[in-house]
Structures are given as C-alpha cells and as structure tokens.
Amino acid sequence: MSAGSGKKNIAGKPPSQRQLRVGELLRHRLSEVLQKADFEAKLLKRAVISVTEVRISPDLRYATAFIMPLGGENLDKIVTLLNAEVPRLKKTALTGMRMKFTPDITFEADGSFDQALKMDALLASQPVTRDTQSEDGE
C-alpha cells in the first residue's frame, strides 16, 4: 500500500507529490533500519516488522509510520516499544536525507489488514454470493 492510496489530509486535500515521495523514501529507510537494528527488547529482536505506509504532513514536519508485525502478533506492544525507540530510529533513518526539518515520527498499527479481512468476509457472506450469482446458477 502506498502513501497515495486515495487518502486525504486534514484539510481535505490529497497528498502532494513531494509528500508521497518523502513518505515513500522514509518508508524504505525505516524498513531497513528496523531490519538491521539491535533492540534491547526481546520482542522487537524477534519480530519481523513491515512498514506498510508512511504518511507525512504537508509541511513535512510530522510522519506517521504504519506497521504490521508478521502474523499481527503483539501489535500493540510492538507499537509502544517502537514509539519509545523513535529518537534512535529517527537519527539512523534520517541520516543523509537532506531536509529542511527533521520530521517527528510516530508509529501506529496498520488497520488496513483488518479492513481487508472484513471486506473478504462480507463478500463471501451468503446474501452477497446469492445476489451476485446469475439466474443461470453460474
């Protein structure tokens, strides 16, 4: 899922090309850092974490990184631990990026997987399958 997946910011405007570009670059950097980081917490050491999207504010000062651990296990604990590690992760991830401001990063759980499961369940439900079948019984 990309940062430009039709989401709108608080002002109701879609993200700019610059926001999308910076968000995607930051997503790649955070993914690399999370893969290589040596965390103190055992839970973070064992977890395989995907950064699914990074949304950045129009002024490029705030970034929200949406994450999902493999299997979705311990999601809330992992989000809390990562938010505690932000200063160290931010320094490593943003080194070498030439930006006027260093964005504040916040980690959040990615709810899109839950939404996709709900949609799949809805589409597989009996009323929907009944309505989508043709009169021929196909």
C-alpha positions in Angstrom: 0.0 0.0 0.0 1.4 3.3 -0.9 1.0 6.7 0.8 -1.0 7.9 -2.1 -3.8 5.4 -1.9 -6.5 8.0 -2.1 -6.0 9.2 1.5 -6.7 12.9 2.2 -5.0 15.1 4.7 -6.8 17.1 7.4 -7.5 19.9 5.1 -9.3 17.5 2.7 -6.6 17.7 0.0 -4.8 14.6 -1.4 -1.1 14.4 -0.6 1.2 16.3 -2.8 3.9 14.6 -5.0 6.5 15.8 -2.5 4.7 14.3 0.4 4.3 11.0 -1.4 8.0 11.0 -2.4 9.3 11.8 1.1 6.8 9.3 2.7 8.0 6.5 0.4 11.7 7.3 0.9 11.1 7.3 4.7 9.2 4.0 4.5 12.2 2.4 2.8 14.6 3.9 5.3 12.6 2.8 8.3 12.2 -0.7 6.9 16.0 -1.0 6.5 16.6 0.4 10.0 14.0 -2.0 11.6 15.6 -4.9 9.8 19.1 -4.1 11.0 18.5 -2.5 14.4 19.8 -4.1 17.6 16.9 -3.6 20.0 17.1 -4.2 23.7 13.6 -5.5 24.0 13.4 -9.3 23.1 10.0 -8.8 21.5 11.5 -6.3 19.0 14.5 -8.5 18.4 12.3 -11.5 17.4 9.7 -9.6 15.4 9.6 -9.3 11.7 8.1 -5.8 11.1 6.7 -4.4 7.9 6.4 -0.7 7.4 3.3 -0.6 5.1 2.9 3.1 4.7 4.3 6.4 5.9 2.1 9.5 5.7 3.7 12.8 6.1 2.2 16.2 6.9 2.0 18.9 4.2 4.8 20.8 6.0 6.9 17.7 6.2 7.3 18.1 10.0 5.3 15.0 11.1 5.3 11.5 9.8 3.1 8.6 10.8 4.6 5.1 10.0 2.0 2.3 9.8 3.5 -1.0 10.8 2.4 -4.6 11.0 4.5 -7.4 12.5 4.5 -10.8 10.7 1.3 -12.6 11.8 0.0 -9.5 13.6 1.1 -10.8 16.9 1.8 -8.4 19.8 0.9 -5.5 17.7 0.1 -3.1 20.5 3.2 -3.9 22.5 5.4 -3.6 19.4 3.9 -0.2 18.5 4.5 1.0 22.1 8.1 -0.2 22.1 8.9 1.3 18.7 7.5 4.7 19.8 9.8 4.5 22.8 12.7 3.9 20.3 11.8 6.8 18.0 14.8 9.1 18.8 17.3 6.4 18.0 15.4 5.1 14.9 14.9 8.6 13.6 18.5 9.5 13.8 19.5 6.4 12.0 16.8 6.5 9.4 17.1 10.2 8.5 20.9 10.4 8.4 21.9 11.6 4.9 18.4 12.8 4.0 18.6 16.5 3.0 15.5 18.1 4.5 14.9 21.5 6.0 13.2 19.9 9.0 13.6 16.6 10.6 10.1 15.1 10.8 8.7 13.8 14.1 7.9 10.1 13.6 5.1 8.2 15.2 4.4 4.5 14.8 0.8 3.3 14.5 -0.7 -0.1 13.9 -1.9 -0.6 10.3 -5.6 -1.3 10.3 -5.9 -1.9 6.6 -5.4 -5.7 7.1 -8.4 -5.9 9.4 -10.4 -3.9 6.9 -9.4 -6.2 4.1 -10.5 -9.3 6.2 -13.9 -7.7 7.0 -14.4 -6.9 3.3 -13.5 -10.5 2.3 -15.9 -11.9 4.9 -18.6 -9.5 3.6 -18.1 -10.6 0.0 -18.1 -14.3 1.0 -21.4 -13.9 3.0 -24.4 -15.7 1.8 -26.6 -12.7 0.9 -23.8 -11.2 -1.3 -23.0 -14.5 -3.0 -26.7 -15.1 -3.6 -27.1 -11.6 -5.1 -24.0 -11.9 -7.3 -25.0 -15.3 -8.9 -26.7 -15.1 -12.2 -30.1 -16.5 -12.9 -28.4 -19.5 -14.7 -26.9 -20.5 -11.4 -23.3 -19.8 -12.5 
